[in-house]
Amino acid sequence: MNKQIILVASLFGVLAVILGAFGAHGLVGKVEASQLETWKTANQYHFYHTLALLFLSTFSRAKNASIRVSFIAFVLGILLFSGSLYLLSVRQLIGIQNLGILGPITPLGGLCFIIGWAGLFVAAVRNRS
């Protein structure tokens, strides 16, 4: 699982850099300041949890179910939380005004982040080394 985690984290890292640069250079003047702040929040959490995934890879030799839960939860959290915020930030640019379904998706992504951190905590407590 170590290689899988590192590959996924690397992909998310590349995407975080690209999306961060896009927000800093491509969205300025095209979206409102509040939407740009939302984009930045999405990007920050995207980066934080990409780094958390890399940290998870250090535990992966333990073959612990908690690590698997954390891995899945962090991936879902990035997709749901950051992904929904990215979309909400640019909805006017892409011509989609009715994204009401994303409102409830964002907190579900946040819940996934919480589950991921709790899983990491459990894995650390159970780790014998």
SULWOBEL-V558442 format. One record per helix or strand of 2 or more residues. SS is the DSSP state (alpha for helix, beta for strand). FROM is the first residue (numbers start at 0). TO is the last residue. If there is no record, write none. Layout:
ss->SS from->FROM to->TO
ss->SS from->FROM to->TO
This chain:
ss->alpha from->1 to->25
ss->alpha from->32 to->55
ss->alpha from->59 to->61
ss->alpha from->64 to->89
ss->alpha from->100 to->125
